Amino acid sequence: MSYFKFEVDGESKNTLTEREEKIIQNAILNLAAMTNALLIGKGVMLNPPDEGKLGITFAYPEAISAEQELEIQEALIKKLDTFFQMSELTLATTLKN
């Protein structure tokens, strides 16, 4: 089983309304699902982060290769950080183990 999670934090997080946090969390979920489908093509459980945080947790029932894991991690960080920049949000994505 492969497991890793991403957290999103930054200056903008302190000023987000509850509604904006939900919109961003749903965008994170959709970008994660799309990235997984395009790069890995295997089923994955995508779970929200701990209460009060923004991010996503990936849990693959079957192990994926180290190369695939690195590929999806780098791609999702790039996609999310680009999304935040285009949305003029001071947020950044980090990989948490």
C-alpha positions in Angstrom: 0.0 0.0 0.0 1.3 3.5 -0.9 0.3 6.4 1.3 1.3 10.1 1.3 -0.4 13.4 2.0 -0.2 17.0 0.9 -0.9 20.0 3.1 -1.6 23.6 1.9 -0.7 26.6 4.0 0.3 30.2 3.7 -0.6 33.8 4.5 -3.9 33.6 2.6 -5.2 30.7 4.7 -5.8 33.1 7.6 -8.2 35.3 5.6 -10.2 32.6 3.9 -13.9 32.3 4.8 -15.4 28.9 5.5 -17.0 28.9 2.0 -13.7 29.8 0.3 -12.0 26.9 2.2 -14.7 24.5 1.0 -14.2 25.7 -2.6 -10.4 25.3 -2.4 -10.7 21.9 -0.8 -13.0 20.7 -3.6 -10.6 22.1 -6.2 -7.7 20.2 -4.5 -9.8 17.0 -4.5 -10.7 17.4 -8.2 -7.1 18.2 -9.2 -5.8 15.2 -7.2 -8.3 12.8 -8.9 -7.6 14.1 -12.4 -3.8 13.9 -11.8 -4.1 10.4 -10.5 -6.2 9.3 -13.5 -3.9 10.8 -16.0 -0.6 9.6 -14.5 -1.3 6.4 -12.6 -4.6 5.1 -13.8 -5.1 3.0 -10.7 -7.8 3.3 -8.0 -6.9 5.5 -5.1 -8.6 6.6 -1.9 -8.5 10.4 -1.6 -9.2 11.7 1.9 -9.4 15.2 3.3 -6.7 16.3 5.7 -7.1 16.7 9.5 -9.8 19.1 10.7 -8.9 22.7 10.1 -6.3 22.0 7.4 -6.3 22.2 3.6 -4.9 19.3 1.6 -5.4 15.7 0.5 -4.3 12.3 1.5 -3.6 9.6 -1.1 -3.9 5.9 -0.1 -3.4 3.3 -2.9 -4.8 -0.2 -2.0 -2.1 -1.7 -4.2 1.5 -0.4 -4.1 2.7 1.9 -6.9 6.3 2.2 -8.0 8.6 4.7 -6.4 8.9 6.4 -9.8 5.1 6.7 -10.1 4.9 8.0 -6.5 7.5 10.7 -7.3 5.8 11.6 -10.6 2.4 12.2 -9.0 3.8 14.0 -6.1 5.7 16.5 -8.3 2.8 16.9 -10.7 0.2 17.6 -8.0 2.4 20.1 -6.2 3.0 21.9 -9.5 -0.7 21.9 -10.4 -1.9 23.1 -7.0 0.8 25.8 -6.7 -0.1 27.1 -10.2 -3.8 27.1 -9.3 -3.0 29.2 -6.2 -0.8 31.6 -8.1 -3.5 32.1 -10.8 -6.0 32.7 -8.1 -3.8 35.3 -6.4 -3.6 33.3 -3.2 -0.5 33.2 -1.1 -0.6 29.4 -0.5 1.9 26.6 -1.1 1.6 22.8 -1.2 4.0 20.6 0.8 4.3 16.9 1.0 4.0 15.4 4.5 5.1 11.9 5.3 
